[in-house]
């Protein structure tokens, strides 16, 4: 039996996709129930029946985002043959993703709710966890580079991971503000110009 309030022919995944787009464009607080239900093609009773609450819908939407958006960005980190190539591919894929015109600009995870008082604690905690998970992915890639002797033993994997994650977050913000593809690419180039000095610093520490 269909849940009470759920319309006939309700496609939960499609509705979730549409809600994700609204949250991505407007953020958590900026997305009203009217915005969400209009985009999803359902009424409030259906939303609550399917997702429990606006908070529950948002948490499912960001989980869905992680599965369907930006996969190529993180795949680039894993598949590149060196750590430097991984960062180059990571940033280039970010430029491609953030300059698309058929989707909201920037990253939902980076932009949705940055402040504790802007939404519920559960939402902010989950977004912080996801952002930390991204840093962990970069950190593991740098540690792999050290283990493969691609990077010096003294290379600061923690600092490099935070630096490149922060670069990506900044790209997300300026993309949302309307930065051109060329501007995003210039940021990526600047971040890559810092890579060899990080390696050289680690090499000097290792040799001292």
C-alpha positions in Angstrom: 0.0 0.0 0.0 1.3 3.5 -0.9 2.2 5.7 2.1 -0.4 8.3 3.0 0.1 11.6 1.2 2.3 10.1 -1.5 0.9 10.9 -5.0 0.3 8.2 -7.5 3.3 7.5 -9.6 5.6 9.1 -7.1 9.3 8.6 -8.1 11.3 9.0 -5.0 14.7 9.2 -6.7 13.5 11.8 -9.2 12.0 13.9 -6.4 15.2 13.7 -4.4 17.2 14.8 -7.5 15.0 17.8 -7.9 15.2 18.7 -4.2 19.0 18.4 -4.4 19.0 21.0 -7.3 17.0 23.4 -5.1 19.3 23.0 -2.1 22.3 23.3 -4.3 21.0 26.6 -5.8 19.6 28.2 -2.7 21.2 26.5 0.3 19.4 24.9 3.2 17.9 28.0 4.8 17.2 29.6 1.5 15.1 26.7 0.2 11.5 27.0 1.4 9.0 24.2 1.5 7.2 25.8 -1.3 10.4 25.8 -3.4 11.0 22.2 -2.7 7.5 20.9 -3.2 7.1 22.8 -6.4 10.3 21.4 -7.8 9.5 17.9 -6.6 6.0 18.0 -8.0 4.5 16.9 -4.6 2.7 18.4 -1.7 4.0 18.9 1.8 2.2 15.8 3.1 4.0 13.7 0.5 7.4 15.3 1.4 6.9 14.5 5.1 5.6 11.0 4.3 8.6 10.2 2.1 11.5 12.0 3.9 10.2 12.8 7.4 11.2 16.5 7.4 13.0 19.2 5.5 16.1 18.2 7.5 15.7 14.6 6.5 15.2 15.5 2.9 18.4 17.6 2.9 20.5 14.9 4.5 19.3 12.5 1.8 19.9 15.1 -0.9 23.5 15.6 0.1 24.1 11.8 0.3 22.6 11.6 -3.2 24.8 14.5 -4.4 27.9 12.6 -3.2 26.9 9.6 -5.4 25.9 11.4 -8.6 27.8 14.7 -8.8 31.6 15.3 -9.1 32.7 11.7 -9.2 35.2 12.6 -11.9 36.9 15.0 -9.5 37.6 12.4 -6.9 38.3 9.6 -9.4 41.1 11.8 -10.8 42.8 11.8 -7.4 42.9 8.0 -7.3 43.8 7.2 -10.9 46.7 9.6 -11.6 50.1 8.1 -11.6 51.8 10.7 -9.3 50.6 12.9 -6.5 51.4 16.0 -8.6 49.4 14.7 -11.5 46.6 13.8 -9.1 46.4 17.4 -7.9 46.5 18.7 -11.5 43.7 16.4 -12.5 41.8 17.1 -9.4 41.9 20.9 -9.9 41.2 20.6 -13.7 38.2 18.4 -13.1 37.0 21.0 -10.5 37.3 23.7 -13.1 35.3 21.7 -15.5 32.6 20.9 -12.9 32.3 24.4 -11.5 32.1 26.1 -14.9 29.2 24.0 -16.2 26.2 26.1 -17.2 23.6 23.3 -16.8 24.0 22.9 -13.1 24.2 25.3 -10.1 27.7 26.7 -9.8 30.1 25.5 -7.1 29.8 22.7 -4.6 26.7 21.9 -2.5 28.8 20.4 0.3 31.0 23.5 0.5 28.2 26.1 0.2 25.0 24.7 1.7 25.3 25.7 5.4 28.6 26.8 6.7 27.6 28.3 10.0 26.2 26.4 13.1 23.4 29.0 13.6 22.3 28.8 9.9 20.6 25.4 10.2 20.3 22.4 12.4 23.2 20.9 14.2 22.8 17.6 12.5 23.1 19.3 9.1 26.2 21.3 10.0 27.8 18.2 11.5 27.1 16.1 8.4 28.5 18.8 6.1 31.6 19.2 8.3 32.1 15.4 8.2 31.8 15.3 4.4 34.3 18.2 4.1 36.7 16.4 6.4 36.3 13.2 4.4 37.4 15.1 1.3 40.5 16.3 3.1 41.2 12.7 4.2 41.0 11.5 0.6 43.7 14.1 -0.4 45.8 13.2 2.6 45.7 9.5 1.7 46.8 10.3 -1.8 49.8 12.3 -0.6 50.7 9.5 1.9 50.5 7.1 -1.0 53.0 9.3 -2.8 55.3 9.2 0.1 55.0 5.4 0.3 55.8 5.1 -3.4 58.8 7.4 -3.1 57.0 9.8 -5.4 57.2 12.4 -2.7 59.9 13.0 -0.1 59.6 11.3 3.2 59.2 14.6 5.0 56.4 15.9 2.8 53.7 17.4 4.9 50.7 15.4 3.8 48.3 17.1 6.3 49.2 20.6 5.3 49.1 19.8 1.6 45.7 18.1 1.9 44.2 21.1 3.7 45.7 23.5 1.2 44.3 21.9 -1.9 40.9 21.2 -0.2 40.8 24.9 0.8 41.7 25.9 -2.8 38.8 23.9 -4.1 36.4 25.4 -1.5 37.5 28.9 -2.6 36.9 28.0 -6.2 33.4 26.9 -5.2 32.7 30.3 -3.7 34.0 32.4 -6.6 32.2 30.0 -9.1 28.9 30.8 -7.3 29.8 34.5 -7.5 30.0 34.1 -11.3 33.7 33.6 -11.9 34.6 32.6 -15.4 36.2 29.4 -16.4 39.4 31.3 -17.1 39.4 32.7 -13.5 38.9 29.3 -12.1 41.7 27.9 -14.2 44.0 30.7 -13.0 43.3 29.6 -9.4 44.1 26.0 -10.3 47.4 27.1 -12.0 48.3 29.1 -8.9 47.8 26.2 -6.6 49.8 24.0 -8.8 52.7 26.5 -8.9 52.9 25.9 -5.1 53.4 22.1 -5.5 57.1 22.0 -6.3 58.0 24.4 -3.5 56.2 22.1 -1.1 58.3 19.2 -2.4 61.5 21.2 -2.3 60.8 22.2 1.3 60.3 18.6 2.3 63.4 17.5 0.4 65.5 20.1 2.3 64.0 19.0 5.6 64.8 15.4 4.8 68.3 16.2 3.8 69.1 18.4 6.8 
